[in-house]
Amino acid sequence: MPTPVALETVRSIATAHDELLPTPSAAPLQTAMPAAVTPTILSASPATATTAATQTSQPVIAVTRVAKCCGVFGWIDAQHLLVFDTPAQGQTGASVVDVKTGSRQFVSANFGIPSPSGLIAFPDRSAGRTEIRRSDGSVVSTISNGGVLTWISRDGQHVAWLEDLSVTQVSSLVPRTVRFWSAGIDGSHAKLLLEFDASALQWLPDNQHVVALGRTPDGRQPGIWLVDTVTGTNGVAVAGTFLQALRLSPNASRMAYLETFSGSISQDGVWIANTNGTDKIHLREAGSFRWGGDSSYLWFLDLAPRDGGNDTLVEVDVSDDAVVGRIDLGGRVLNDQWDVSPDGSAVAYWSEADQTVVVKALTR
C-alpha cells in the first residue's frame, strides 16, 4: 500500500484538478512581479501530443471495476481513464485503463493531471520536477519546476503551473498564494505571469487563456479569473466571494460553478455561464454536478437515503433547466469521487461498498 504521505499527495492532485474544495476567488493584479529563477529543462523529446489510443466502435463495458485503492482517477478521453491503483499483482501507481476493452497500461509510480491532448503531467515534489508523459508511459519532457501541479494545454504544446510561496493562510477554505508560470511543453520560454491566490487552472480551447478560481493576495475582488498566458493580462469574468466547483464543459465553451454564502438565497446555487462571464443561467437543481457529453447538459448526483438504496444521476438540460433523465448507479458514491466521460457515454465513481473505482455505461 502507498504511504499516508503518498496518498495525501495523490489526493491533493486529484482535488486541485477537479476544483472540488470551496475556493474563495480572486481579482485582477496588474503590478509587476519580482524576478524569479527560471525553471530549467532537464530532458525533452519532441513535444508532439498523442491521443491515448485509436478509438474503436466498441461500447463501454456495461459495468466494470478498474481500480482498488484511493478513489483517484481522471478521464483522458472517452475511452481511457487514468487511475491510481494498488493491484494484487503489479506495480502500485498510475495506470491508463481502456474502458471499452478492460486492458490497462502502467504509466507512472505517481499520479498526474491528464489533458485532452492525451498527455499527462506527473508532478514529483521529492525530485523537484514534473514529467510530461504519453499514455503509454513514454516521457515527452521533464521540467524542473519544483514538482508542483502542472496543467497541459489542449493542443499539448504548452504548460502552466502554480509555484507555492508557502504563505500562511487564514483558513483552509482560502486558496494559497502562488506564482503563475507558463511555458512550452518542454519547459522552454518559461514566463512568470502574476501572483495571486489560486489552487488550480483550466485551459481554454484557444490554448492561450486559462480560467481559475482566485483572488489577489490581499483578498480583493474574488471570482473566476480569466488569464492570458502570453501577455499576463487578466481580469475577473465572474465576481463572487465564495465561488467553488468550477468546471468547464467538454468543449470548454461554458462553465458551471457553485456560489455559496452570497447573503441572498436567490443568488446561491449552481450557475452556468460562458467562459467570459456572459449569459449566466441559475439552475434550480442542487448538489454535486458534472458536465455531460456537450455544453447542453449537466449531471447531478442525487444521494440515496442512508437507510438503503442506490445513488442516482439526474440529467438536466441547462437551456431550460428541465430534468431529462435519471440513471440508477447501482451503488453509492464515496466522498463525491465521480466523473462523466468527455462524450457522456460513461461515469466513473468510487464505490462506497468496496472502495473500488466503478465504470458504468450511461445508457438511457
C-alpha positions as CSV (number, residue, x, y, z in Angstrom):
1,M,0.0,0.0,0.0
2,P,1.2,3.6,-0.6
3,T,2.3,5.5,2.5
4,P,0.0,8.1,4.1
5,V,2.2,10.9,2.7
6,A,2.0,9.4,-0.8
7,L,-1.8,9.1,-0.6
8,E,-2.1,12.7,0.6
9,T,-0.1,13.8,-2.4
10,V,-2.2,11.8,-4.8
11,R,-5.5,13.1,-3.3
12,S,-4.2,16.7,-3.4
13,I,-3.5,16.4,-7.1
14,A,-7.0,15.0,-7.8
15,T,-8.6,17.7,-5.7
16,A,-6.9,20.5,-7.4
17,H,-7.6,19.0,-10.8
18,D,-11.3,18.8,-10.1
19,E,-11.8,22.1,-8.2
20,L,-13.8,20.3,-5.5
21,L,-12.9,22.3,-2.5
22,P,-14.6,25.6,-1.6
23,T,-12.4,28.2,-3.0
24,P,-12.9,31.9,-2.4
25,S,-12.0,33.5,-5.7
26,A,-9.8,36.4,-6.9
27,A,-9.4,39.5,-9.0
28,P,-7.1,41.2,-11.5
29,L,-3.5,42.0,-10.5
30,Q,-1.6,44.5,-12.7
31,T,1.5,45.0,-10.6
32,A,4.9,43.8,-11.8
33,M,6.1,40.5,-10.3
34,P,9.5,40.1,-8.7
35,A,12.2,38.3,-10.6
36,A,12.4,34.5,-10.0
37,V,14.6,31.7,-11.1
38,T,13.5,30.4,-14.5
39,P,12.9,26.6,-14.4
40,T,15.4,24.6,-16.3
41,I,14.8,21.8,-18.8
42,L,16.3,18.5,-17.6
43,S,15.4,16.5,-20.7
44,A,13.0,16.6,-23.6
45,S,11.8,14.6,-26.6
46,P,9.8,16.1,-29.5
47,A,6.7,17.6,-28.0
48,T,4.0,16.0,-30.2
49,A,0.7,15.5,-28.5
50,T,-0.6,11.9,-28.9
51,T,-4.1,10.6,-28.1
52,A,-4.3,7.7,-25.7
53,A,-5.2,5.1,-28.4
54,T,-7.1,4.7,-31.6
55,Q,-10.8,5.0,-30.9
56,T,-12.9,1.9,-31.6
57,S,-16.6,1.3,-32.2
58,Q,-16.9,-0.9,-29.1
59,P,-19.3,0.3,-26.5
60,V,-18.2,1.0,-22.9
61,I,-18.3,-2.2,-20.8
62,A,-21.7,-2.0,-19.1
63,V,-20.2,-2.1,-15.6
64,T,-16.6,-2.8,-14.7
65,R,-14.3,-2.3,-11.7
66,V,-11.0,-0.8,-12.8
67,A,-9.0,0.1,-9.6
68,K,-8.9,-0.5,-5.9
69,C,-7.3,1.9,-3.5
70,C,-7.8,5.6,-3.3
71,G,-10.7,6.7,-5.5
72,V,-8.3,8.9,-7.5
73,F,-8.9,9.0,-11.3
74,G,-9.4,11.3,-14.3
75,W,-10.7,10.8,-17.8
76,I,-8.1,11.2,-20.6
77,D,-10.6,10.8,-23.3
78,A,-13.9,9.0,-23.9
79,Q,-12.2,5.6,-23.9
80,H,-9.4,6.0,-21.4
81,L,-9.3,6.6,-17.6
82,L,-6.2,7.4,-15.6
83,V,-6.4,5.6,-12.2
84,F,-4.2,5.2,-9.1
85,D,-4.2,1.6,-8.1
86,T,-2.7,-1.0,-5.8
87,P,-3.1,-4.2,-7.7
88,A,-2.6,-7.6,-6.0
89,Q,-0.1,-8.3,-8.7
90,G,1.7,-5.5,-10.4
91,Q,3.1,-2.1,-9.5
92,T,1.4,0.5,-7.4
93,G,0.9,3.7,-9.2
94,A,-1.0,5.3,-12.1
95,S,-2.3,3.2,-15.0
96,V,-4.4,4.0,-18.1
97,V,-7.4,1.8,-18.4
98,D,-9.2,1.2,-21.7
99,V,-12.9,1.2,-20.5
100,K,-14.0,-0.4,-23.8
101,T,-11.7,-3.4,-23.6
102,G,-10.7,-3.6,-20.0
103,S,-7.0,-3.5,-20.8
104,R,-4.5,-1.4,-18.8
105,Q,-1.1,0.2,-19.2
106,F,1.1,1.2,-16.2
107,V,2.3,4.7,-16.7
108,S,4.0,6.1,-13.5
109,A,4.5,5.5,-9.8
110,N,3.0,8.9,-9.2
111,F,-0.5,10.2,-10.1
112,G,-0.8,13.0,-12.7
113,I,-3.2,15.5,-14.3
114,P,-4.4,14.3,-17.7
115,S,-5.2,16.7,-20.5
116,P,-7.5,16.4,-23.6
117,S,-4.2,16.3,-25.7
118,G,-3.6,12.8,-24.4
119,L,-0.6,13.9,-22.4
120,I,-0.4,13.6,-18.6
121,A,1.6,15.8,-16.2
122,F,3.1,13.9,-13.3
123,P,4.5,16.1,-10.5
124,D,7.2,14.7,-8.3
125,R,8.0,17.1,-5.3
126,S,10.7,14.8,-3.9
127,A,12.6,15.1,-7.2
128,G,11.7,18.7,-7.7
129,R,10.4,18.1,-11.3
130,T,7.3,17.3,-13.4
131,E,7.3,14.7,-16.1
132,I,5.1,15.0,-19.1
133,R,4.2,11.5,-20.4
134,R,2.2,10.0,-23.1
135,S,-0.5,7.4,-22.1
136,D,1.9,4.6,-22.9
137,G,4.3,5.9,-20.2
138,S,6.9,7.3,-22.6
139,V,8.4,10.6,-21.5
140,V,7.8,13.7,-23.6
141,S,9.7,16.1,-21.4
142,T,11.0,16.7,-17.8
143,I,10.6,20.1,-16.4
144,S,12.4,21.4,-13.3
145,N,9.6,23.4,-11.7
146,G,9.7,22.1,-8.1
147,G,7.4,19.2,-8.9
148,V,4.3,21.3,-8.5
149,L,0.9,20.8,-10.1
150,T,1.1,21.4,-13.8
151,W,-1.6,21.7,-16.4
152,I,-1.1,20.9,-20.1
153,S,-2.9,22.9,-22.8
154,R,-5.5,21.2,-25.0
155,D,-3.1,21.1,-28.0
156,G,-0.3,19.6,-25.9
157,Q,2.1,22.4,-26.8
158,H,2.1,24.5,-23.5
159,V,2.1,24.0,-19.8
160,A,1.1,26.2,-16.8
161,W,1.9,25.7,-13.2
162,L,1.4,27.3,-9.8
163,E,4.5,27.9,-7.6
164,D,3.6,27.7,-4.0
165,L,5.0,30.7,-2.0
166,S,4.3,28.9,1.4
167,V,2.3,31.9,2.6
168,T,0.2,31.0,5.8
169,Q,-3.5,31.2,5.0
170,V,-6.2,32.3,7.5
171,S,-8.5,29.4,6.5
172,S,-8.4,26.1,4.7
173,L,-11.2,27.4,2.6
174,V,-8.9,30.1,1.2
175,P,-6.5,29.1,-1.7
176,R,-2.8,29.6,-1.2
177,T,-0.7,32.4,-2.6
178,V,1.1,31.3,-5.7
179,R,3.1,32.5,-8.7
180,F,1.6,31.6,-12.0
181,W,4.0,30.4,-14.7
182,S,3.5,29.4,-18.3
183,A,6.0,27.7,-20.7
184,G,6.3,25.4,-23.7
185,I,5.6,21.7,-23.3
186,D,9.3,21.1,-22.7
187,G,9.6,23.9,-20.1
188,S,11.2,26.4,-22.5
189,H,10.4,30.1,-22.6
190,A,9.1,30.0,-19.0
191,K,7.3,33.2,-18.0
192,L,6.2,34.5,-14.6
193,L,2.8,36.0,-15.3
194,L,1.3,37.1,-12.0
195,E,1.0,36.4,-8.3
196,F,-2.4,35.6,-6.8
197,D,-4.3,33.1,-4.6
198,A,-5.4,30.0,-6.5
199,S,-5.4,26.2,-6.4
200,A,-6.0,25.1,-9.9
201,L,-6.1,26.2,-13.6
202,Q,-8.1,25.1,-16.6
203,W,-7.1,25.8,-20.2
204,L,-9.5,27.2,-22.8
205,P,-9.6,25.9,-26.4
206,D,-7.5,28.7,-27.8
207,N,-4.5,27.3,-25.9
208,Q,-3.7,30.8,-24.7
209,H,-6.1,31.6,-21.9
210,V,-6.9,29.8,-18.7
211,V,-9.7,30.2,-16.1
212,A,-9.1,29.8,-12.3
213,L,-10.9,30.5,-9.0
214,G,-8.7,33.1,-7.4
215,R,-8.2,36.4,-5.7
216,T,-5.4,38.9,-5.1
217,P,-3.1,38.1,-2.2
218,D,-4.7,40.8,-0.1
219,G,-8.2,39.3,-0.7
220,R,-9.6,41.8,-3.1
221,Q,-12.1,41.1,-5.9
222,P,-12.6,37.4,-5.6
223,G,-14.1,35.5,-8.5
224,I,-13.4,33.5,-11.6
225,W,-10.3,34.8,-13.3
226,L,-9.5,34.8,-17.0
227,V,-5.8,35.0,-17.7
228,D,-3.8,35.3,-20.9
229,T,-0.8,33.1,-20.7
230,V,1.1,35.0,-23.3
231,T,0.7,38.6,-22.1
232,G,-0.3,38.0,-18.5
233,T,-3.4,40.2,-19.0
234,N,-6.1,39.2,-16.5
235,G,-9.5,40.1,-15.2
236,V,-12.4,38.7,-13.2
237,A,-15.0,37.1,-15.5
238,V,-17.5,36.4,-12.7
239,A,-17.2,38.1,-9.3
240,G,-18.1,36.3,-6.1
241,T,-16.5,35.8,-2.6
242,F,-17.4,32.1,-2.3
243,L,-17.4,30.5,-5.7
244,Q,-16.4,26.9,-6.0
245,A,-16.5,23.6,-8.0
246,L,-15.6,25.4,-11.2
247,R,-16.0,23.0,-14.2
248,L,-15.6,23.6,-17.9
249,S,-17.9,21.9,-20.4
250,P,-16.2,19.3,-22.6
251,N,-15.7,21.8,-25.4
252,A,-14.8,24.5,-22.8
253,S,-17.3,27.0,-24.3
254,R,-19.2,27.2,-21.0
255,M,-18.5,26.8,-17.3
256,A,-20.5,25.7,-14.3
257,Y,-19.8,26.8,-10.8
258,L,-21.4,26.9,-7.3
259,E,-22.0,30.1,-5.4
260,T,-22.4,29.9,-1.6
261,F,-22.7,32.4,1.3
262,S,-23.6,35.3,-1.0
263,G,-26.1,36.7,1.5
264,S,-29.0,36.0,-0.8
265,I,-30.8,32.7,-1.1
266,S,-31.8,33.7,-4.7
267,Q,-28.1,34.1,-5.6
268,D,-26.7,30.9,-4.1
269,G,-26.7,27.7,-6.1
270,V,-25.4,26.3,-9.4
271,W,-24.7,28.7,-12.2
272,I,-23.9,28.3,-15.9
273,A,-22.0,31.0,-17.9
274,N,-19.9,31.5,-20.9
275,T,-16.2,31.5,-20.1
276,N,-16.1,35.3,-20.4
277,G,-18.9,35.5,-17.8
278,T,-21.8,36.3,-20.1
279,D,-25.2,34.6,-20.4
280,K,-25.4,33.5,-16.8
281,I,-28.1,30.9,-16.0
282,H,-29.2,30.0,-12.5
283,L,-30.3,26.3,-12.2
284,R,-32.9,25.0,-9.7
285,E,-31.2,21.7,-9.3
286,A,-28.8,21.4,-6.3
287,G,-25.9,19.1,-5.4
288,S,-22.7,17.8,-6.8
289,F,-22.6,18.2,-10.6
290,R,-20.6,17.2,-13.7
291,W,-20.9,18.1,-17.4
292,G,-22.4,15.5,-19.9
293,G,-21.1,14.9,-23.4
294,D,-21.5,18.5,-24.6
295,S,-22.3,22.0,-23.3
296,S,-26.1,21.4,-23.1
297,Y,-26.4,19.0,-20.1
298,L,-25.3,18.7,-16.5
299,W,-25.5,15.6,-14.4
300,F,-26.3,16.0,-10.7
301,L,-25.7,13.3,-8.0
302,D,-28.8,12.5,-6.0
303,L,-27.7,10.8,-2.9
304,A,-29.7,7.8,-1.6
305,P,-31.2,7.8,1.9
306,R,-28.7,6.4,4.5
307,D,-31.0,3.5,5.4
308,G,-30.8,2.0,1.9
309,G,-30.9,2.3,-1.9
310,N,-28.5,3.5,-4.6
311,D,-27.4,6.9,-5.6
312,T,-28.9,8.3,-8.8
313,L,-27.6,10.6,-11.6
314,V,-30.1,13.3,-12.7
315,E,-29.6,14.8,-16.1
316,V,-30.5,18.5,-16.6
317,D,-30.9,20.4,-19.8
318,V,-29.3,23.7,-18.9
319,S,-31.1,25.6,-21.7
320,D,-34.5,25.3,-19.9
321,D,-33.4,23.8,-16.5
322,A,-35.5,20.7,-17.2
323,V,-34.8,17.2,-15.9
324,V,-34.4,14.9,-18.9
325,G,-33.1,11.7,-17.5
326,R,-32.4,9.6,-14.4
327,I,-30.0,6.7,-14.0
328,D,-29.6,4.3,-11.1
329,L,-25.9,4.0,-10.4
330,G,-26.2,0.6,-8.8
331,G,-24.3,1.7,-5.8
332,R,-23.3,4.6,-3.6
333,V,-20.5,7.2,-4.4
334,L,-17.8,7.6,-1.8
335,N,-16.5,11.1,-1.0
336,D,-18.1,12.7,-4.0
337,Q,-15.5,11.0,-6.3
338,W,-17.2,10.6,-9.6
339,D,-16.9,12.0,-13.1
340,V,-18.6,11.6,-16.5
341,S,-16.6,10.8,-19.6
342,P,-16.0,13.6,-22.1
343,D,-18.5,12.1,-24.6
344,G,-21.1,11.5,-21.9
345,S,-21.2,7.7,-22.5
346,A,-20.0,6.5,-19.1
347,V,-19.5,7.5,-15.5
348,A,-16.6,6.5,-13.2
349,Y,-17.2,6.6,-9.4
350,W,-15.5,5.4,-6.2
351,S,-17.8,2.8,-4.7
352,E,-18.7,3.1,-1.1
353,A,-19.4,-0.7,-0.9
354,D,-15.9,-2.0,-1.7
355,Q,-13.8,1.2,-2.4
356,T,-13.2,0.2,-6.0
357,V,-13.5,2.6,-8.9
358,V,-16.5,1.5,-11.0
359,V,-17.1,2.5,-14.6
360,K,-20.8,2.3,-15.7
361,A,-22.2,2.9,-19.1
362,L,-24.8,5.8,-19.2
363,T,-27.4,4.1,-21.2
364,R,-30.7,5.9,-21.2
